[in-house]
Amino acid sequence: MQAVGAFFKKETVLCIAVILAVVSMCVVPPGPAYLSYIDWDTLAMLFSLMAVVKGFQKAGLFLCLGDYLLRRTTHSKVMLLILVFLPFVFSMLVTNDVSLITFVPFGLIVLRLAGQERLVVPLVVLQTAAANLGSMLTPMGNPQNLYLYTQSGMSFGALCLLMLPYVLISALCLILLVLLGKGEAVAAVSVDAKLGSRKVLLLSALGFLICLGGIFKLIPPLVIAAVIAVFLLAADRKLLASVDYSLLGTFIAFFIFIGNLGNVEAFRNLIASVLSGHEVPVAVVASQVISNVPAALLLSGFSQQWDGLIVGCNLGGLGTLIASMASLISYKQVVQEYPERKKSYFLWFTLCNVGLLAVLLAAWLIIG
């Protein structure tokens, strides 16, 4: 029972998704139709991107770039801007989750070396917001974008243009929040990060280019996933095992749950009527309760207004701590390293995210 409890605590979203899928099977018994529920292309691209990013992490690429940018920094505000915009920019390429897993611990190390641990809470709050906001720009920035991009059939450029105004406004907000804080001179910091195997780096770069072929719809995603899986099975099984399979399992469980609900006419009509013309606010509200990835999976089964769903699920990542599951990565880091700052972090996280959400919703009303 302890092991089950520990697993549920660690993989809460996966467990809830599986429970919902199992319950829905009571309404629609399992059958061959279940296979049609699952978006195999999204799963294939998600797996491929996660595997490639693990390769970049293994090579130490992200930390080396961060170290290079910080070596000549002599002011706390400049240091904060670099540490905040590293996850903002990299989340566009390697997802918000990976950006936070990489740059939150990196930022905490930098603050210790610079004697600026007083900035732990504002830094991590802003890094978390930055990763969620920067990831809005591209299909591979976060799981919900990748899924909605695949489902909608829109072009890469169309999605980027749709989210560009919100990303630019977000960047300005983040800059203002950093500059409004108190600053002081600091000694230059180096974490002595070293680039790992060039072979791993080159192979990861090649893998990323192949993944872009899938994003731009030049190569079938299932072919890409098969090639990467076979290669890693032969060359690096440890890296293959490190892929976040719980996220893939969560997607599969939600696909089954939503597919079964879609076969219940009364429920389908109810959700469709609530969503019609209100995709953005409904997606934002739903994300506050179930987080934006499940919200995207659920709502996309009842509306094909893709622009509204994409904007709503992206903006919905702001607000509560669970609005984006990536935010929990940062929260766990702070609680683990600085347990006495737990309440302070939660307060400032909520104020910052609610404020940013209000600004971006105002922007949506104007743009819309």
N, C-alpha and C positions, 0 to 999 in steps of 0.2 A: 504493500500500500504506500509506503514511503517513496518507493521508486516511481510508482504511478503518479503520486502527488508532485514529485520533483519534475517529472516529464511534463505534466500539465502546466506547471508554473513556468517552465522554460519555453514550452511550445503552446501557449494558450490559444492563439489564433488557429493553429492547425487543429487542435483538439476540438474546438468549438465548430470549426468547419466540418470535421468528420462527423460529429454528433448531429449537426443539421442535415448532412447528406444521408446519414442512416435513418433519421426520422422521416425524411422525405420519401425514402424507399417504401415506407408503409402506405404512402398514397399512390406512388407509381412503382410497382415491383421492378426489380432489376431485369434488364433485357438488352438485346443488341443495340437498341436505340440509345443507350447510355454512351456509346462510343461517339455518337454524333454530337453529344453535348459538349465534348471537350475540344477546345481550340488547340490543336496539336502544334500549329505553327507558332503560336505565342509561347507555349511551353518549350519548344525547340530553341527559339531565339533567346528565351530567358536563361535556359541551361547553358547555351553557347557563350553568352555574354558573361555570365557568372564565372565560367571556367577560365575564360581569357583574362578577366580582371584578377582572378586569383594568381595567374601567371605574372601579371604586372606587379602585384603585391609581393610575390616571392622574390622578384628581381629587385625590390626596393625602390622602384622608380618614383613613386609619389613622395616618399620621405626625402629622397635626394633632391627633388625639385623644391620642396618646401625648405630644406636646409639651405639650398643655394640662395633662395630669395631672402632669407632671414639674416644671412651673415653680415650684411652691411647696415642693418637696421639699428638706429640709435635713439628712437623715440617710441614710447609705448603705443601711441595711436597708429603709427605706421606698422608696428608689429601686429597690432590687433587687426588692421585692415588686411594684412597679408594672411593671417591665420583664419580670418573669416572668409576671405574670397578664394582661398584654396579649395574648400569644399563647395563653394558656390560654383566655381568654374568646372572642377573635376566631376561634380555630380551630373553635369550635362553629358559626360562621356561614360562614366562608370557606375552610375546610379547613386541615389542619395544614401542608401545603406552603406555602401562601400566607402563613400567619402567620409561618413561619420566614423566608421570603424577605423579608418586610417588616420584622420586628422584631429579627432578629439584627443586621443592619447598623445599624439604629437604635440598638440597645443598645450596640454597640461605639462609636458616635459619642458617645453620652451618657457612657460611662465615660471616654473621652479628655477630654471637656470638663470632667468633674468631677474629673479627676486620680485616677481609681480603676481604672487598667488592671490592677492586681493582681487584680481580680475578673473578668477576662475568662473564665477557664476555668469557675469556678462559675456565672457568669451564663449562659453559652451552654449549658452542660450542663443547667441548670434550665429554660431557655427551651425547649430541645428536648424535654425530658420533659413540660413544661407543654403544648406544642402537641399532642403525641401523646395526652396524658391528657385534655385538655379536648375534643379532637375526638371522643372516644368517645361523647359525650352525644347527638349528633344525626345524622340520616341524611346531611346535607351536610357533616359534620365531616371525613370522610375518604373516599377512594374505596371501601374495602372495606365501610364502613357503607352507602354509597349503593347498592352492588350487592346486598348481602345484604338490605337493606330492600326493594328492588324485587323481588327474588326471593321473599322470604318472604310478601309481602302483608300484613305486620303494619302496624298504625297508627303514626303519628308518635309519639303519646303512649306506646304500648307500648314502642317502642325506647328512648325517653328514660327511662321508668321502669325498664327493664331495666338500663340503664347508670348511672342516677343514683347508687346507693350507691358504685360504684367511683369515680365522678367526685368525689363529696364526700370520700371517703377520700383520694383523690389530692390534692385541694386542701389538706387538713389536713397531709398529708405535705410538700407544697411549702412551706407556711407555716413548718412546724417546721424544715425544712432551711435556710431563709433566716434565721430567728431564731437558730438555733444558731451561725451564723457571727459573726465579729468585725465590729462596726459602729463607725462614727465619723461626726462631723458633716461635711457637705459643703455647698458653695455651691450655690444654686439653679441649675439648668441649663435652657437653652432652645436647641433646635436650629433655631429660627426657621423651622419648617415652615409653609407657606402652602397654603391650600385653593385648588385649581385651578378649572377651569371649573364654574360652577354647573349649566350645561346638561348636562355629562357626569355630574355627581353625581346630578342629578334623573333622567336617563335610566337610570343604573345602578340607582338605587333602584327605579324602575319595573320594570326587568328582573328585579331580585331578587324583587319581589312576584309577578311572573309565574312565576318559578321556584318560589316557595313554592306556587303553585297546582298545579304539577306534583308537588312533594313531598307535598302533601296530597291528591293524586290527583283534583284538580278539573279539570285541563287535561291533555290527552295530551302527554307529554314530546316526542314527535316534532313536534308543532305548535309547541311553545315553541322548540325548536331551529331549526326552519325560520324562524320569525318573527325570532329574534335574528340568524341567519345572513344573511338577506335584508337586514335593517336595517343591519347592520355592513358588508355588501358595498357598500351604497349610501352609508353615512355615515362609516365609519371602517375602511378596509381594513387599516390598520396594526395596529389593535387586534385585528382578526379574525386577522391573521397571527401575533400573539403568543401565541395560545392554545397550550397544551401538547399538540400533536397526537401527540407520541411516547407520551404516556400512553394516549391513545385507541387508538393502534396496538398498544400492549402488551396492552390489554384484548382487542382483536380476535384477536390471535395466540393468547392464552391460551384464549379461547373455542373456537377451532378445535382447539387441542391437547387440551383437556379433553373436547370433544365427540367427538373421534376415540377418545380413551382409553375413553370411556364405551361405545363400541361393541365394545370388547374384553372379553368376558364374564369371563374369568379375572381380569383386572386390576380390573374393576369389583367383583367379589365380594371380592377381597382387600382393597381399600381400604375397602369398606363394612363388612367384618368388623372391621378395625382401628379404624374410627371409631365403630362402634356403642356408644353409652354413654360414649364417651371424647372427645367432640368438643372440649371445652375444652383438656385437656392435649395432644391431638394437634395442635390448631391452634396452640397456644403453641410447641410443639417445631418444627413445620413452619415457623413464622414466623421462627424463629432462623436458619434455613438459607436460605430462599427469600424472606423478607420477608412481611409480613402480607397485602398485596394479592394476590399470586399464590397464597398459601395459601388465602385466601377463595375465589378463583376455582376452585382445584383441588378443595378439599374439599366445596364446595357441590354438586358434581356427583355426590357419593356419599352425601350425608346431607341430610335435611330437618329435622334438629334445629336449627332456626334460632337459638334462644336460646343454645345451646352454641357454635355457630359464631361468632355475633356477639361474645359475651363472650371466647371464645378468641382470635379474630383481633385484637380490640382490645387485650387484655392482652399478646398476642404481639408487639405493637409495641415493648414494652420488652425489654431484654436485650442482645443483640448490636447492633453498629453498623448491621447491615443488616436487623435485625428490622423496622424501618420505614424505607422508602427516604427519607422526609422527613428522617430524622436525618442523612443524608449532606449535606444542604444546609448544616446548621450546621457539620459537620466541615470541609467545603470552605472555608467562610468563615474559620474559625479558622486552618486550615493556610495559607491565602493571606495573611492579615493577620499572624499570629504563628506562623511555621513552627517556631520554637524551642519552642513549647508543645504540639506535636503529641502527644508521648508522654504528657505530663501530662493533656491533654484526654482521650485515649483511656482512660487509667487511671480518671480520675474519672467519665467517662461510663459506663464499664462498671460500676463500683461503685455508682453512683447508680441505674442502670437495673435491675441485678440486684436491688438492695435493694427498689426500688419494685415490681418484679415479684413478689418473695417476699411482700411485704405484701398485694398485691392477690390473689395466689393463695390466701393464707390467708383473706382476706375471702370469696373465692369458695367455699372449703370450708365456711365458716360459713354463708354465705347459702344455698348449695346444700343 
